């Protein structure tokens, strides 16, 4: 039998038997590409040959999740494409754009069937009627009508008297004509991101848009007299919006340069929503938060640009289960994340230093796109996904990166986010069913329960194709510590417990308490046993012991045995068995024996 070495931190090398072939799969989650779950007519999303961005939610209130797919023209040109409404019908995403998304209050406009140059979309209930509406951010629309050059709101029509959903309708009057801050002239903005959330405290969502251009740079080179900057639009309570950007925010807050992502959320926990944005590619280059004033809600009084690299997309979510919002940042260079460490004296977040995502050997780094924080495996810890960018440019050598959150301690300021994919050099893989080419050239990914079986599926937009990947509810290799057996025949207080993170590259710890004598020792073996010994029972097989007697110092009646585990994938799923013993005059033969502890090495 093949054997691998496992250093135990005891100035000795211990030999473990190699895991079985099943254990070598190193599985975390398992997905299957299911081409039957996309259906639709002309221009079906399943054969998109462009960049696609998703937003998702239950539009028709039937209990499942539907999808909005906005499609931008290749290489951010001034051309236009139609968007798509994908209704979830018994686990199949069906293109219903022509029948349920073509209504409009503008003569000649056909809603989603009218070609636009939209780059982003979100769902929110703008008028408080309980139905999700749609807002899209439109870019590169100079010289076009307001209807084609401004953000487009599609209101949810709800159900008819028979309970049939009526779809969504474009309503141009809900977005005001925007004017240039300096000239006062009406202009079409060039937005590439949008977020919806309540910043005024009236319970209804307001809108923040990230601008595409800085003056004279980016895209087609927007001149300064047409550069519209970011905009904050305030909901009047009925789903109609006014531009109150300059009233509520400073010029510094509104400055932009390719603002590819914006977020409305409460980052400092003061009960009011703040605005996070990135500005990338052209100066200024940062991730920044405009903090909402809790004493004058809806007016922003602090600006903090806390991340200065070349950020392209930013998402928020709790990475360490401490209840605070952390961020992941796709960067032009190395992707990073920052952990929320609470607030400073001014109410700003104390962010951790920028921590770089680790890539598997043979993987790619560099210019990434949309990212997402989501609990992919349902274990209560949010994972991270980072997509590609500009997949309409040739090459497509970048991939969708999936990071498994292996953090175990709530509040850990350095969460463990492990890259899960098959590397070009072999390496381990945690996402079963997805090969390298399945991850190549990905622009966006939506994660939700498509088939209503209780787990997270994925809708992945790649160059030339969009696929549904259904989650197979794979049960990963059980790992961690399991207590078993009774060592002593008479009552004693010798108890062994496991702690620490017994994963490859981590450290397993075995602590024994209740030691009354001056001597304590541990035994670790490859197999269990239950044989009489020293008036009690030995629970580890003598014939497969790795360390017959590992003597450790006893302090205050306890001892801890730390076992560093090499970062060797061959150890994943491997089991070892441990037991403690000590001198104890109260026992029949002068020794106390603890319970046994099984250690199973985690991925």
Secondary structure, 3 states (H helix, E strand, C coil): CCEEEEECCCCCEEEEECCCCCHHHCCCEEEEECHHHEECCCCCHHHCCCCEEEEEECCCCCCCCEEEEEECCHHHCCCCECCEEEEEECCEEEECHHHHCCEECCCCCCHHHCCECEEEEEEECCCCCCCCEEEEEECCCCCCCHHHHCCEEEEECCECCCCCECCEEECHHHCCCCECCCCCCECCCCEEEEEEECCCCCCCCEEEEEECCECCECCCCCCHHHCCCCEEEEECCCCCEEECHHHHCCHHHHCCCCCCCEEEECCCCCCCCEEEEEECCCCCCEEEEEEECCCCCCCEEEEEEEECCCEEEEEEECCCCCCCCEEEEEECCCCEEECEEEECCCCCEEECCCEECCCCCCCCCCCCCCEEEECCCCCCCCEEEECCCCCCCCCCCCECEEEEECCCCCCCCCCCEEECCCECCECCCCEECCCHHHHECEEEEEEECCCCCCCCEEEEEECCEEEEEEECCCCCCCCEEEEECCCECCCCCCEEEEEEECECCCEEEEEEECCCCCCEEEEEECCEEEEEECCEEEEECHHHEEEEEEEECCECCEEEEEEECCCCHHHCCCEEEEEEEEECCCCCCCEEEEEEEEEECEC
